[in-house]
Amino acid sequence: MDVSTDSNETDSETPPESEPCLREDYLDYSDAKEKLRARMEEIRSTIQEMIRENESVPEIEQLELKEFNVDDARQKMHDAALEKDVSKVRDRIEMEILERCYKRDLIKRDCWDSLKVKDRAVKAFHTDHEVTNYLLKERPQSELDDLKKVEEKRKAELAKAQEKGGEEDDFLESQDVVASSYSAELGLLQPYLYDQFNLHTTEQKLNQIVMLQDVIYRIKVALNTQFDKVYKQKVQEISRVKERNKQVKEFLDELEADEELWVPVLNDREVPERVFVVDDSEIEAEKYLTPEEEKEEERKRLEEQKRLAAKSDDVRERALDDMMDGVLEVKKDSLLKAEVAQPEFVLAKPNNQWTEDEKKQFKEYEKKVKELDTEKDKYRKSLETEIRGFQKTTKEATDRFDEGLKKLFEMKIKSDMAICQEELKIKALNFSVLMEEVMRNEEMELTQKLKEMSAQRTTMAEELQKFEKEVEAFHESYENIVADDKVQDKDFRKEFSNLHKAHVDQLYKLFKRRPRGHKKNAMEELDSLRSMPEGLNLPVWEKFCQIRRTKIDTEQKIKTTATTLADMQATLVKKREEDETAEEEIKYLATELENMRKEKTNFLTDITVQFLLKQGQVEVTNMDLIPDFSESILLNRGEVEELNHTIRTLGDQKIAVMVQTKDFRKGIIQVEWDNTMRRMQIEDLKNKERDIQKMRLTEDHKEYLKTDTDNRVCKQALSVKETQALQLKNYQKDMKYRKQKIRHLQAQAAMKEQKNVTLDKQVQDMHVVVSQMRHIYEASGNTNSHHVRSELPSQRHWGRFVATEANEAANTEQRYQEVLLVQRLKDKARFQMEKLAFLSAEAQHLRMRNVPSLVQIKY
């Protein structure tokens, strides 16, 4: 329906400014156009109002929308144009969809259908850790054929080597000793692999590459096999968890508990096939349905409604639901919903009107209720125990799976390391083959150049030899011409020997004259009769002219021959230089070829070998992340251990010699110290002798020296006895004094004990008084003060208590002063002890200054 006018077209009908006549017409009719537009807007509003009213009336009174069309022909034309545009857009979209589908099919064929094993991951239940498998394509038949040929050839080589003896055992031994990758630990070692130390030819290296590729494929297949087992285990574990959750859900429904259960699911990485499945929830745009599809959807909806209506009218099913309470099997776990029927009289009559039988029935009812509650509690606890058991089982099972996934991850890491190691060996072999091919091509190129240069030099040598002969012959002819010229010069006077010497000299001067300018004219000028000397006849002049012409021709020929000879000699020098250059080039090429062959031989013999070394076996300074092995040497462990043993043996011998040297030197130092000590003792004895000689003796000394030894001993014994008697008397006196002091102190202690007993009693009385006062205060609260005073102890008791406090204060002060005195005495004693120790150390130091010590002797 088209109830609008093309106002845009009307507005756009503005005449161009370049046509003034049209612009005037436009201005003349502008008011009419405005009125027409206003009228059209009014008609449009009226029609739209009519359409809204038509929608509000009952359906039977509604008109069709086409009844409101003002211009049916224009509406049809407009609909046809829209349909045409829609058809174009539909065709374009269908082509785009077809193009994208084609691209999708290509990508799917190349990146998905061609894969024998798709990219897949397994994720842990309780962590974000996941393990992926290896992408594998179907192995081409050509690769399998190559592998089969290589294995058959290797079998033949091993059989032949076994006939010769020992090579296979050496190979297996080398494989056990020299580990080059983790393939052996994974149990996927190719049994026909070459030993790394025996890869010399290109064919062996290419065969090794084929077998290493097979090893890599086996590693991936082994990991994928283990991966598939773990993946199936997770799927099974998820199904078990769902079964347990189903039972737990039933238990929770019985317990009427609302608890969210953990439900594990597989993500898109674990189910990569979901990439090709598009859910309706992933489509944000509204789904477009054609009229046919709309009719089909409507038909299905009506059929579903009829089916539900027929099902709701099924009397048999409704009766079965009513009879079985909606279930086909009565559940055994309906104990929590069970209730004991309450007697009717409980609600009908109050309890004071119950009869004895009704009271008994009520007691029986209460007993059943308690028993049912007890059973419910037991059943509820059993359900909770079952739930916890299922959850614990789920947790333990998923934890075990995560632990197994960790082991799979470790296997994946080791497989990645083994694959990288095998790929490293393949790259090293490819590099070796490539370098060998490059060296072979360079050797062939140098050989070809050397052959070409040798052939070229041979040709150049032959041409040089031939040219040298030509130059030598030409040089001989030149010398002959020069000799003829000299002969002509010498024979000139002989030719005119019959003439006068003056004429001969004059003719000789003319003979040496040479023409200038044009040779022919000049010669004619020279040969003319005007140049003939006077007195010379014509035959002699003609002979002279003939000889001079011959001489000039000879000289000209000498010049031409000399020029040609110089050019030939220059060419000869150039040819010789070219020959020398060619010889040097041949020597250079020969040297390069020899170096290339040496380098090739060294490259073929210096094989790149891959090892797996434990930490501590590589003694290379690691300045960067990757150690630099360019200047490293691979040594046998036995040789290193033997060298270390030799070093330790020599070190022990050196230490033993050093100990002997030290002991010998120590003995020398000890002897020197003894000698020094003896010399000092001798010096001391001499000083004592000198002092004794200078000592002056008193009368007592002389008497002592003169007195007999026995008399002197008796006197000393008598003196000792007297001293002993005096000391005994003093000891007894001191003991008597101390016993008296002990008795006095014991009396004081007894008095103190009596005082303490009295004080203890006073303290007990005070505690009683304080307790009574506290009880009185707590009982009376904020009462008058006279009540408190009435309960206080007597004035006499209180005075005794105050006096006791004064005595206790005096005793406390006395004890405090005694403690201070003891502390001062201890400080004074400690100070004197420190001073005594200092003086003892000083005396010891002064004593040691005069005696030599071993510590003071320096080595």
NUTOR-323369 format. One record per residue (C-alpha): x, y, z; residue in one letter. Coordinates in steps of 0.1 Angstrom, whole numbers, padded with zeros to 4 digits, always signed. Each point is the difference from the previous one (the first is absolute). Example, Ala and Ser with C-alpha at 12.3 -4.5 7.8 and 13.67 -1.06 7.14 Angstrom:
BEGIN
+0123-0045+0078A/+0014+0034-0007S/
***
This chain:
BEGIN
+0000+0000+0000M/+0014+0034-0010D/-0017+0029+0017V/+0029+0024-0003S/+0011+0022-0028T/+0034+0004-0015D/+0007+0033+0018S/+0038-0004-0005N/-0004+0000-0038E/-0023+0031+0002T/+0025+0018+0022D/+0028-0008-0023S/-0017+0016-0029E/+0018+0033+0005T/+0008+0015-0034P/+0037+0008-0007P/+0011+0035+0003E/+0014+0000-0035S/-0036-0001-0014E/-0017+0032+0012P/-0033-0007-0018C/-0005-0033+0017L/+0009+0016+0034R/-0027+0026-0005E/-0026-0027-0008D/+0011-0019+0031Y/-0004+0032+0022L/-0035+0005-0016D/-0012-0035+0009Y/+0018-0004+0033S/-0031+0011+0020D/-0021-0026-0019A/+0025-0027+0008K/+0000+0009+0037E/-0037-0003+0001K/+0001-0033-0018L/+0026-0013+0025R/-0022+0011+0030A/-0030-0017-0016R/+0020-0032-0005M/+0011+0001+0037E/-0036+0004+0011E/-0011-0029-0022I/+0029-0022+0014R/-0010+0009+0036S/-0036-0008-0007T/+0008-0034-0016I/+0024-0009+0029Q/-0027+0008+0025E/-0025-0021-0020M/+0025-0029+0001I/+0004+0003+0038R/-0038+0000+0005E/-0003-0030-0023N/+0025-0019+0022E/-0021+0008+0032S/-0034-0013-0014V/-0010-0037+0003P/+0017-0023-0025E/-0032-0006-0019I/-0004+0037-0006E/+0036+0007-0010Q/+0009+0009-0036L/+0029-0013-0019E/+0030+0022-0002L/-0001+0002-0038K/-0034+0018+0004E/+0019+0030+0013F/+0023+0003-0031N/-0004+0033-0018V/+0019-0011-0032D/+0000-0038-0006D/+0021+0003-0032A/+0027+0019+0017R/-0001-0023+0030Q/+0004-0030-0022K/+0029+0017-0019M/+0016+0008+0034H/-0004-0036+0012D/+0014-0013-0032A/+0031+0022+0003A/+0004-0011+0036L/-0003-0036-0009E/+0026+0005-0028K/+0024+0016+0025D/-0007-0027+0025V/+0007-0026-0026S/+0033+0016-0009K/+0010+0002+0037V/-0010-0036+0005R/+0020-0012-0030D/+0030+0020+0012R/-0003-0014+0035I/-0004-0036-0013E/+0031+0004-0021M/+0019+0013+0030E/-0013-0029+0020I/+0010-0024-0028L/+0035+0015-0001E/+0005-0003+0037R/-0013-0035+0000C/+0025-0009-0027Y/+0028+0016+0020K/-0012-0018+0031R/+0000-0033-0019D/+0036+0007-0012L/+0012+0009+0035I/-0018-0030+0015K/+0015-0024-0026R/+0035+0013+0004D/+0001+0007+0037C/-0025-0025+0015W/-0009-0029-0023D/+0036-0006-0009S/+0009-0005+0037L/+0001-0036+0012K/+0002+0013+0036V/-0017+0033+0008K/+0012+0026+0024D/-0014-0008+0034R/+0007+0009+0036A/-0008-0015+0034V/-0005+0024+0029K/+0004-0008+0037A/-0032+0000+0022F/+0013+0024+0027H/+0026+0020-0017T/+0006+0019-0033D/+0026-0025-0010H/-0005-0017-0034E/+0019-0024-0023V/-0004+0000-0037T/+0007-0028-0025N/+0020+0000-0032Y/-0016+0008-0034L/+0006-0029-0024L/-0007-0003-0036K/-0003-0032-0019E/+0035-0011-0010R/+0005+0000-0038P/+0006-0033-0017Q/+0032+0013-0015S/+0014+0007+0035E/-0010-0035+0011L/+0017-0015-0030D/+0031+0020+0006D/+0000-0012+0036L/-0005-0036-0010K/+0029+0002-0025K/+0023+0016+0026V/-0008-0027+0026E/+0005-0028-0025E/+0033+0014-0010K/+0010+0005+0036R/-0009-0036+0008K/+0022-0012-0029A/+0029+0022+0013E/-0004-0013+0035L/-0001-0036-0012A/+0031+0005-0020K/+0017+0017+0029A/-0010-0028+0023Q/+0016-0025-0024E/+0032+0020+0002K/-0005+0002+0038G/-0005+0024+0027G/-0013+0031-0016E/-0036-0003+0012E/+0012-0007+0036D/+0022+0031-0002D/-0030+0020-0014F/-0023-0011+0028L/+0027+0007+0026E/+0005+0035-0014S/-0037+0005+0001Q/-0001-0009+0037D/+0031+0021+0009V/-0006+0031-0021V/-0036+0013+0005A/-0010+0026-0026S/-0037+0004+0009S/-0027-0011+0024Y/-0014-0024-0026S/+0017-0029+0016A/-0015+0009+0034E/-0034+0001-0016L/+0006-0034-0015G/-0004+0012-0036L/+0035-0004-0014L/+0003-0010-0037Q/+0019-0033+0000P/+0016+0007-0034Y/+0014+0034+0007L/+0037+0006-0009Y/+0025+0007+0026D/+0008+0038+0001Q/+0037-0007-0003F/-0005-0020-0032N/-0020+0025-0021L/+0024+0008-0028H/-0018-0003-0034T/-0028+0021-0012T/-0022-0031-0005E/+0005-0010+0036Q/-0010+0035+0012K/-0031+0000-0022L/-0010-0034+0012N/+0006+0011+0036Q/-0023+0030-0006I/-0028-0023-0012V/+0003-0022+0031M/+0002+0030+0023L/-0033+0013-0015Q/-0015-0034+0007D/+0012+0003+0037V/-0017+0034+0003I/-0032-0014-0014Y/+0002-0030+0024R/+0005+0024+0029I/-0031+0020-0010K/-0020-0031-0005V/+0010-0013+0035A/-0009+0032+0017L/-0033+0002-0019N/-0008-0036+0011T/+0005+0009+0036Q/-0019+0033-0005F/-0030-0019-0014D/+0000-0022+0031K/+0000+0030+0023V/-0027+0017-0021Y/-0022-0030+0002K/+0007-0002+0037Q/-0012+0036+0004K/-0031-0007-0020V/-0008-0030+0022Q/+0008+0019+0031E/-0024+0028-0010I/-0028-0025-0006S/+0007-0016+0034R/-0001+0035+0016V/-0033+0007-0017K/-0014-0033+0013E/+0012+0008+0035R/-0015+0035-0003N/-0033-0015-0011K/-0001-0021+0032Q/+0012+0030+0021V/-0027+0021-0016K/-0027-0026+0011E/+0014+0001+0035F/+0000+0038+0001L/-0036+0000-0012D/-0008-0024+0028E/+0017+0023+0024L/-0016+0030-0016E/+0035+0016-0002A/+0010+0025-0026D/+0036-0007-0008E/+0018+0007-0033E/+0018-0031-0013L/+0032+0001-0019W/-0005-0013-0035V/+0031-0004-0022P/-0003+0005-0037V/+0022-0003-0030L/+0011+0034-0015N/+0005+0008-0037D/+0037-0009+0001R/-0010-0034+0012E/-0027-0004-0026V/+0013+0017-0031P/-0029-0013-0022E/-0021+0028+0016R/+0017+0024-0024V/-0022-0013-0028F/-0032+0002+0021V/-0018+0033+0003V/-0026+0003+0028D/-0029+0023-0003D/+0012+0019+0030S/+0031+0010-0020E/-0020+0018-0027I/-0008+0035+0011E/-0021+0010-0030A/-0036-0009-0002E/-0008-0031-0020K/-0017+0007-0033Y/-0027-0023-0011L/-0015-0002-0034T/-0038-0002-0003P/+0003-0038-0007E/+0021-0004+0031E/-0024+0021+0021E/-0029-0023-0011K/+0020-0031+0009E/+0008+0014+0034E/-0036+0009+0006E/-0011-0035-0010R/+0025-0016+0024K/-0012+0023+0028R/-0036-0010-0005L/+0009-0037-0001E/+0019+0004+0033E/-0030+0017+0016Q/-0023-0028-0012K/+0024-0026+0014R/+0002+0017+0034L/-0038+0004+0001A/-0005-0037-0008A/+0025-0010+0026K/-0018+0022+0026S/-0033-0018-0008D/+0016-0035+0005D/-0022-0014+0029V/+0022-0031+0005R/+0032+0020+0005E/-0017+0024+0023R/-0014-0028+0021A/+0034-0017+0001L/+0017+0033+0011D/-0027+0004+0027D/+0004-0035+0012M/+0039-0001+0000M/+0004+0036+0011D/+0016+0010-0032G/+0026-0028+0000V/-0001-0035-0013L/+0020-0013+0030E/-0004+0008+0037V/+0034+0013+0013K/+0014-0016+0031K/+0015+0033+0011D/-0033+0018+0008S/+0005-0003+0037L/+0007+0037+0005L/-0034+0008-0013K/-0018-0025+0022A/-0022+0014+0028E/-0018-0017+0029V/-0038+0006-0002A/-0012+0022+0028Q/-0030-0013+0020P/-0032+0018-0009E/-0009+0009+0036F/+0031+0021+0003V/-0016+0027-0022L/-0036-0007+0011A/+0004+0002+0038K/+0023+0018+0024P/+0024-0022+0020N/-0019+0004+0033N/-0029-0018-0015Q/+0019-0030-0013W/-0009-0034+0013T/+0025-0025+0013E/+0000-0019-0033D/+0005+0033-0019E/+0029+0009+0022K/+0016-0034-0006K/-0005+0004-0037Q/+0016+0034+0002F/+0030-0014+0019K/+0002-0027-0027E/-0001+0027-0026Y/+0028+0019+0016E/+0021-0031+0003K/-0005-0008-0037K/+0009+0036-0009V/+0032-0002+0020K/+0009-0033-0016E/-0008+0014-0035L/+0022+0031+0007D/+0028-0023+0012T/-0003-0020-0032E/-0001+0032-0021K/+0032+0012+0017D/+0017-0032-0006K/-0011-0001-0036Y/+0009+0036-0005R/+0035-0006+0014K/+0003-0031-0022S/-0009+0021-0030L/+0025+0027+0009E/+0026-0027+0005T/-0008-0014-0034E/+0003+0035-0016I/+0033+0006+0017R/+0012-0034-0011G/-0010+0007-0036F/+0017+0034+0000Q/+0031-0015+0016K/+0001-0027-0026T/-0004+0026-0028T/+0028+0021+0015K/+0023-0030+0004E/-0007-0012-0035A/+0005+0034-0016T/+0032+0005+0020D/+0013-0034-0012R/-0008+0011-0036F/+0018+0033+0005D/+0031-0020+0013E/-0002-0022-0030G/-0003+0031-0022L/+0032+0013+0016K/+0018-0032-0009K/-0013+0004-0036L/+0012+0036+0000F/+0035-0012+0011E/-0001-0026-0028M/-0010+0028-0024K/+0029+0021+0011I/+0024-0029-0004K/-0015-0008-0034S/+0004+0036-0011D/+0036-0001+0011M/+0005-0032-0019A/-0016+0014-0031I/+0021+0031+0002C/+0031-0021+0004Q/-0008-0022-0030E/-0009+0031-0020E/+0033+0015+0010L/+0018-0031-0013K/-0020+0002-0032I/+0009+0036-0005K/+0036-0008+0007A/-0001-0028-0026L/-0017+0022-0025N/+0026+0027+0005F/+0027-0026-0004S/-0015-0013-0032V/-0005+0035-0013L/+0036+0011+0009M/+0013-0032-0016E/-0019+0007-0032E/+0012+0036+0001V/+0036-0011+0005M/-0004-0026-0028R/-0013+0026-0024N/+0028+0024+0010E/+0025-0027-0005E/-0014-0009-0034M/+0000+0037-0009E/+0036+0005+0011L/+0010-0032-0019T/-0017+0012-0031Q/+0016+0034+0002K/+0034-0016+0006L/-0004-0022-0031K/-0011+0029-0021E/+0029+0022+0013M/+0025-0029-0006S/-0013-0005-0035A/+0001+0038-0006Q/+0035+0002+0014R/+0012-0028-0022T/-0014+0018-0031T/+0016+0032+0012M/+0033-0017+0006A/+0000-0014-0035E/-0009+0034-0015E/+0026+0016+0021L/+0027-0024-0011Q/-0010+0004-0036K/+0000+0038+0003F/+0034+0000+0017E/+0014-0019-0030K/-0016+0026-0023E/+0014+0028+0020V/+0034-0016+0000E/-0001-0005-0038A/-0012+0035-0005F/+0028+0013+0023H/+0026-0019-0021E/-0013+0015-0032S/+0001+0034+0016Y/+0036-0005+0010E/+0008-0011-0035N/-0015+0031-0014I/+0019+0022+0024V/+0032-0019-0009A/-0007+0006-0037D/-0005+0037+0007D/+0033+0001+0019K/+0017-0018-0029V/-0014+0025-0025Q/+0013+0028+0021D/+0034-0016+0002K/+0001-0009-0038D/-0009+0036-0011F/+0036+0012-0004R/+0010-0032-0016K/-0026+0005-0027E/+0015+0034-0009F/+0036-0008+0007S/+0011+0012-0035N/-0013+0035+0007L/+0019+0028+0016H/-0003+0001+0038K/-0016+0034-0001A/-0027-0013-0023H/-0004-0031+0022V/-0004+0021+0031D/-0025+0023-0017Q/-0019-0030-0012L/+0001-0016+0035Y/-0016+0032+0014K/-0027-0002-0027L/-0003-0037+0009F/-0009+0008+0036K/-0025+0026-0010R/-0037-0011+0003R/-0030+0015-0016P/-0026+0020+0018R/-0037+0003-0006G/-0014-0022-0028H/+0025-0027-0006K/-0005-0004-0038K/+0003+0036-0008N/+0029+0004+0024A/+0018-0029-0015M/-0005+0014-0035E/+0013+0033+0013E/+0030-0017+0015L/+0006-0021-0032D/-0003+0030-0023S/+0031+0012-0019L/-0001+0033+0019R/+0011-0019+0031S/+0029-0017-0019M/+0034+0013+0011P/+0022+0018-0025E/+0026-0020-0018G/-0020-0033+0003L/-0011-0018-0030N/-0036-0013-0005L/+0006-0038+0002P/+0016+0005+0034V/-0029+0022+0012W/-0026-0025-0011E/+0019-0028+0018K/+0002+0022+0030F/-0037+0007-0001C/-0007-0037-0004Q/+0022-0009+0031I/-0016+0028+0020R/-0035-0012-0009R/+0009-0035+0011T/+0014+0014+0032K/-0031+0020+0008I/-0023-0030-0008D/+0021-0021+0023T/-0002+0026+0028E/-0038+0002-0005Q/-0002-0037+0001K/+0020+0000+0033I/-0024+0025+0016K/-0030-0020-0011T/+0015-0032+0011T/+0011+0015+0034A/-0036+0013+0006T/-0014-0034-0009T/+0026-0017+0022L/-0008+0023+0030A/-0038-0008-0004D/+0008-0037-0002M/+0022+0002+0031Q/-0028+0020+0019A/-0025-0027-0011T/+0025-0027+0011L/+0003+0017+0035V/-0038+0002+0002K/-0004-0036-0009K/+0026-0010+0025R/-0018+0020+0027E/-0033-0017-0010E/+0018-0033+0002D/+0013+0008+0035E/-0035+0013+0011T/-0015-0032-0014A/+0026-0021+0019E/-0008+0019+0033E/-0037-0004-0006E/+0006-0038-0005I/+0021-0001+0032K/-0028+0019+0019Y/-0027-0023-0013L/+0021-0030+0008A/+0005+0013+0036T/-0037+0008+0003E/-0009-0034-0013L/+0024-0017+0025E/-0013+0021+0029N/-0036-0008-0011M/+0008-0037+0000R/+0016+0003+0034K/-0030+0019+0013E/-0023-0026-0015K/+0020-0028+0015T/+0001+0017+0033N/-0038+0007-0001F/-0007-0036-0009L/+0022-0014+0028T/-0009+0027+0026D/-0035-0012+0005I/-0025+0019+0021T/-0011-0023+0028V/-0029+0008+0024Q/+0003-0010+0037F/-0022+0002+0031L/+0023+0012+0028L/-0011+0002+0036K/+0005+0031+0021Q/+0036+0002+0011G/+0015-0019-0029Q/+0003+0032-0021V/+0030+0020+0011E/-0006+0030-0021V/-0005+0036+0013T/-0036+0010-0006N/+0002+0037-0006M/-0033+0001-0020D/-0031-0021+0001L/+0016-0025-0025I/+0035-0012+0007P/+0026+0006-0027D/+0015-0034-0011F/+0021+0014-0029S/+0033-0004+0019E/-0011-0031+0020S/+0014-0035-0001I/-0020-0031+0007L/+0021-0022+0024L/-0005-0036+0011N/-0011-0002+0036R/+0026-0027+0008G/+0029+0021-0012E/-0012+0030+0021V/-0004-0022+0030E/+0035-0016-0006E/+0015+0035-0003L/-0018+0011+0032N/+0014-0031+0018H/+0035+0009-0012T/-0005+0036+0011I/-0012-0011+0034R/+0029-0025+0004T/+0026+0027-0009L/-0019+0025+0023G/+0003-0025+0029D/+0037-0005-0006Q/+0005+0038-0001K/-0019+0004+0033I/+0021-0028+0016A/+0032+0018-0012V/-0013+0033+0013M/-0008-0016+0034V/+0035-0015+0002Q/+0015+0034-0008T/-0022+0017+0026K/+0010-0025+0026D/+0037+0003-0008F/-0003+0038+0001R/-0019-0002+0032K/+0028-0021+0015G/+0026+0026-0012I/-0021+0027+0017I/-0003-0021+0032Q/+0038-0005+0001V/+0006+0037-0006E/-0025+0008+0028W/+0018-0025+0024D/+0033+0016-0009N/-0013+0034+0007T/-0015-0011+0033M/+0033-0017+0010R/+0019+0032-0008R/-0024+0021+0020M/+0003-0025+0029Q/+0037+0003-0002I/-0002+0037+0001E/-0023-0001+0030D/+0023-0024+0018L/+0029+0023-0007K/-0020+0030+0013N/-0008-0020+0032K/+0036-0010+0004E/+0010+0037-0004R/-0027+0010+0026D/+0011-0026+0024I/+0036+0011-0003Q/-0010+0036+0007K/-0024-0009+0029M/+0009+0012+0035R/-0007-0025+0028L/-0014+0011+0034T/+0008-0015+0034E/-0033-0020-0002D/+0010-0014-0034H/+0034-0009+0013K/-0015-0016+0031E/-0024-0019-0023Y/+0028-0012-0021L/+0021-0010+0030K/-0029-0018+0020T/-0003-0037-0003D/-0028-0014-0020T/-0016-0021+0028D/-0001+0030+0024N/-0016+0021-0027R/-0026-0027-0005V/-0008-0002+0037C/-0004+0037+0003K/-0023+0000-0030Q/-0021-0029+0014A/-0003+0019+0034L/-0011+0031-0018S/-0026-0019-0019V/-0015-0016+0031K/-0003+0034+0017E/-0017+0014-0030T/-0024-0030-0002Q/-0009+0004+0037A/-0007+0037-0005L/-0022-0007-0031Q/-0019-0027+0020L/-0007+0024+0028K/-0012+0027-0024N/-0022-0026-0018Y/-0017-0011+0033Q/-0006+0036+0009K/-0015+0007-0034D/-0022-0031+0002M/-0013+0011+0034K/-0009+0034-0014Y/-0017-0014-0030R/-0021-0025+0022K/-0011+0029+0021Q/-0010+0019-0031K/-0019-0030-0013I/-0020-0002+0033R/-0008+0037-0002H/-0011-0004-0036L/-0022-0030+0009Q/-0016+0020+0028A/-0007+0028-0024Q/-0014-0025-0025A/-0024-0014+0027A/-0011+0036+0007M/-0006+0006-0037K/-0020-0032-0003E/-0022+0011+0030Q/-0004+0034-0017K/-0009-0017-0033N/-0027-0022+0018V/-0014+0031+0016T/+0000+0018-0034L/-0017-0030-0017D/-0028+0001+0026K/-0003+0038-0005Q/-0002-0005-0037V/-0027-0027+0004Q/-0020+0024+0023D/+0005+0028-0026M/-0013-0023-0028H/-0030-0008+0022V/-0007+0037+0007V/+0004+0009-0036V/-0023-0028-0011S/-0026+0011+0025Q/+0002+0036-0011M/-0003-0011-0037R/-0031-0021+0008H/-0015+0028+0020I/+0006+0025-0027Y/-0014-0023-0027E/-0031-0008+0021A/-0008+0036+0010S/+0010+0018-0032G/+0000+0038+0004N/-0014+0000+0037T/+0008+0025+0027N/+0035+0001+0014S/-0011-0008+0036H/-0010-0035-0011H/+0036-0005-0013V/+0015+0013+0032R/-0020-0023+0021S/+0015-0030-0017E/+0037+0012+0002L/+0024-0017+0025P/+0007+0016+0033S/+0023+0029+0005Q/+0025-0020+0019R/+0002-0027-0027H/+0005+0027-0026W/+0028+0017+0020G/+0018-0033+0003R/-0003-0004-0038F/+0015+0034-0006V/+0029-0007+0024A/+0006-0033-0018T/+0002+0019-0033E/+0026+0025+0015A/+0022-0029+0012N/-0003-0017-0034E/+0010+0032-0017A/+0031+0004+0023A/+0010-0036-0006N/-0004+0004-0037T/+0022+0031+0000E/+0027-0019+0020Q/-0001-0029-0025R/+0003+0024-0029Y/+0031+0017+0015Q/+0016-0034+0006E/-0007-0010-0036V/+0017+0033-0012L/+0030-0007+0022L/+0004-0035-0013V/-0003+0013-0036Q/+0027+0027+0006R/+0023-0026+0016L/-0005-0023-0030K/+0008+0028-0024D/+0031+0009+0020K/+0012-0036+0000A/-0006-0004-0037R/+0020+0032-0007F/+0029-0013+0022Q/-0001-0033-0018M/+0001+0017-0034E/+0029+0021+0012K/+0018-0031+0014L/-0005-0018-0033A/+0014+0030-0019F/+0031+0002+0022L/+0005-0038-0003S/-0001+0003-0038A/+0024+0029+0000E/+0024-0020+0022A/-0003-0030-0023Q/+0007+0023-0030H/+0031+0015+0017L/+0012-0035+0009R/-0005-0012-0036M/+0020+0029-0015R/+0032-0015+0014N/-0007-0036-0011V/+0001-0009-0038P/-0033-0017-0012S/-0006-0023-0029L/-0029+0021-0011V/+0023+0031-0004Q/+0023-0019-0024I/-0010+0007-0036K/+0003-0026-0027Y/
***
